[in-house]
């Protein structure tokens, strides 16, 4: 499986304890995309020291709860969370910590920090290396992964129903091999 080879390469540099956590997330997202047209984002490896890079919404269904990705019907929980806006934050042990969160989003500034430049003649999504137009969820996720370099962020696209993962501001996994830049 392509995703597992790429994950193995970066896992030692993250906060994530076990490769089974992101693989379980990836499998769940693949199941969800078959039956539902939803979009969502999940951040794995989150801890409270990353709070300056996260913004809250009104609803956080996992705050002060104790759910682990291996002990629950993960697909059910992800579907429930996808009805709300914002990302799901999961710690390094696979515990669902928060929902309804936003990643720090400063796309132009982050591009300059990452690449040393920003091409104003291109669309923002092209500057980040996406093949197809993507919206805020993807741009925020790639920004969030840059600002929280010990995490892996997964996005299920509502428009295309494809999965991408981001690490340190790079595209770690995409259904379009030309997008992968790690």
C-alpha positions as CSV (number, residue, x, y, z in Angstrom):
1,X,0.0,0.0,0.0
2,X,1.5,3.3,-1.1
3,X,0.2,5.3,1.9
4,X,2.0,2.9,4.4
5,X,5.3,3.3,2.6
6,X,5.1,7.1,2.7
7,X,3.9,7.0,6.3
8,X,6.8,4.8,7.4
9,X,9.3,7.3,6.0
10,X,8.0,10.2,8.2
11,X,6.6,8.5,11.2
12,X,9.8,8.7,13.3
13,X,9.7,12.5,12.9
14,X,6.1,12.8,14.3
15,X,4.4,12.6,17.7
16,X,2.5,9.5,16.5
17,X,3.3,6.3,18.4
18,X,2.0,3.7,16.0
19,X,1.6,3.5,12.2
20,X,-1.6,1.7,12.8
21,X,-3.3,4.9,13.9
22,X,-3.0,6.8,10.6
23,X,-3.6,3.6,8.6
24,X,-6.8,3.1,10.6
25,X,-7.8,6.7,9.8
26,X,-7.0,6.2,6.1
27,X,-9.1,3.0,5.9
28,X,-12.0,4.7,7.6
29,X,-11.9,7.7,5.2
30,X,-11.8,5.3,2.3
31,X,-15.0,3.6,3.6
32,X,-16.7,7.0,4.2
33,X,-16.0,8.3,0.8
34,X,-17.8,5.3,-0.8
35,X,-21.1,6.0,0.8
36,X,-21.2,9.7,1.8
37,X,-20.4,12.9,0.1
38,X,-18.7,14.7,3.0
39,X,-15.6,16.7,3.5
40,X,-13.5,16.7,6.6
41,X,-10.1,17.0,8.1
42,X,-8.3,15.0,10.8
43,X,-5.0,15.9,12.5
44,X,-3.1,13.1,14.1
45,X,-0.3,13.8,16.6
46,X,-2.0,16.8,18.2
47,X,-1.1,17.9,21.7
48,X,-2.0,21.0,23.8
49,X,1.4,22.7,23.0
50,X,0.0,23.1,19.5
51,X,-2.9,25.2,20.7
52,X,-1.5,28.5,19.3
53,X,-2.0,27.0,15.8
54,X,-5.6,25.9,16.4
55,X,-8.8,28.1,16.6
56,X,-12.0,27.0,18.2
57,X,-15.6,26.9,17.1
58,X,-18.6,26.6,19.4
59,X,-19.1,22.9,19.2
60,X,-16.4,20.4,20.5
61,X,-18.0,17.0,20.8
62,X,-14.8,15.3,21.9
63,X,-13.6,17.7,24.6
64,X,-13.2,15.9,27.9
65,X,-14.2,12.6,26.3
66,X,-12.2,9.4,26.1
67,X,-12.5,7.8,22.7
68,X,-9.7,5.9,20.9
69,X,-9.7,5.2,17.2
70,X,-9.3,1.4,18.0
71,X,-12.0,1.2,20.6
72,X,-15.0,2.8,18.8
73,X,-16.8,2.7,15.5
74,X,-14.5,5.2,14.0
75,X,-16.5,5.5,10.8
76,X,-19.6,6.4,12.8
77,X,-17.7,9.0,14.9
78,X,-16.1,10.6,11.8
79,X,-19.5,10.8,10.1
80,X,-20.9,12.5,13.1
81,X,-18.1,15.0,13.3
82,X,-18.3,15.7,9.5
83,X,-21.8,17.2,10.1
84,X,-20.0,20.0,12.0
85,X,-17.5,22.3,10.6
86,X,-13.9,22.2,11.5
87,X,-11.2,19.5,12.1
88,X,-11.0,16.5,14.4
89,X,-7.8,16.5,16.5
90,X,-6.4,13.2,17.6
91,X,-3.4,12.7,19.9
92,X,-0.3,10.5,19.3
93,X,-2.0,7.5,21.0
94,X,-5.1,7.7,18.8
95,X,-7.4,9.4,21.3
96,X,-10.0,11.8,19.8
97,X,-9.3,15.1,21.7
98,X,-11.3,17.8,19.9
99,X,-13.7,18.5,17.0
100,X,-14.8,21.7,15.3
101,X,-11.3,23.2,15.3
102,X,-9.6,25.3,12.6
103,X,-5.9,25.3,11.7
104,X,-3.9,28.5,11.5
105,X,-4.3,29.8,8.0
106,X,-1.9,32.3,6.6
107,X,-1.4,30.9,3.1
108,X,0.7,33.6,1.5
109,X,3.0,34.0,4.5
110,X,3.4,30.3,4.9
111,X,4.2,29.8,1.2
112,X,7.0,32.3,1.5
113,X,8.4,30.6,4.6
114,X,8.1,27.2,3.0
115,X,9.3,27.9,-0.6
116,X,10.9,31.3,-0.3
117,X,8.4,32.7,-2.8
118,X,4.8,33.1,-3.8
119,X,3.9,33.4,-7.5
120,X,1.1,35.9,-7.7
121,X,0.4,34.9,-11.4
122,X,-0.8,31.5,-10.2
123,X,-3.8,30.6,-8.1
124,X,-3.1,29.8,-4.5
125,X,-3.8,26.1,-4.9
126,X,-1.3,25.9,-7.8
127,X,1.4,27.6,-5.6
128,X,0.9,24.7,-3.1
129,X,1.3,22.1,-5.8
130,X,-2.3,20.8,-6.1
131,X,-3.4,19.6,-9.6
132,X,-7.0,20.6,-9.2
133,X,-8.6,23.6,-7.5
134,X,-9.0,23.0,-3.8
135,X,-10.6,25.2,-1.2
136,X,-10.1,26.3,2.4
137,X,-10.1,22.8,4.0
138,X,-7.0,21.7,2.0
139,X,-5.2,25.0,2.2
140,X,-5.7,25.2,5.9
141,X,-4.6,21.6,6.3
142,X,-1.3,22.1,4.4
143,X,-0.8,25.3,6.5
144,X,-1.6,23.5,9.7
145,X,0.9,20.7,8.9
146,X,3.6,23.3,8.3
147,X,2.9,25.1,11.7
148,X,2.5,21.8,13.5
149,X,5.4,19.7,12.0
150,X,5.0,16.7,14.3
151,X,1.5,15.9,12.9
152,X,0.0,14.3,9.9
153,X,-3.2,15.8,8.6
154,X,-5.7,13.9,6.5
155,X,-8.4,15.6,4.3
156,X,-11.3,14.0,2.6
157,X,-12.4,16.3,-0.2
158,X,-16.1,17.0,-0.4
159,X,-15.9,18.0,-4.0
160,X,-13.8,15.2,-5.4
161,X,-14.2,12.5,-2.7
162,X,-10.4,11.9,-2.6
163,X,-8.0,11.7,0.3
164,X,-4.8,13.6,0.8
165,X,-2.4,13.8,3.7
166,X,-0.1,16.5,4.7
167,X,3.2,16.6,6.7
168,X,5.4,19.6,7.4
169,X,3.7,21.7,4.7
170,X,4.1,19.0,2.0
171,X,1.7,16.6,0.3
172,X,2.5,13.2,1.8
173,X,-0.3,11.3,0.0
174,X,-2.5,12.2,-2.9
175,X,-4.4,10.2,-5.5
176,X,-2.4,12.3,-8.0
177,X,1.3,11.2,-7.8
178,X,2.5,14.4,-9.3
179,X,1.2,16.3,-6.2
180,X,3.3,14.3,-3.7
181,X,6.3,16.4,-2.8
182,X,7.9,14.6,0.1
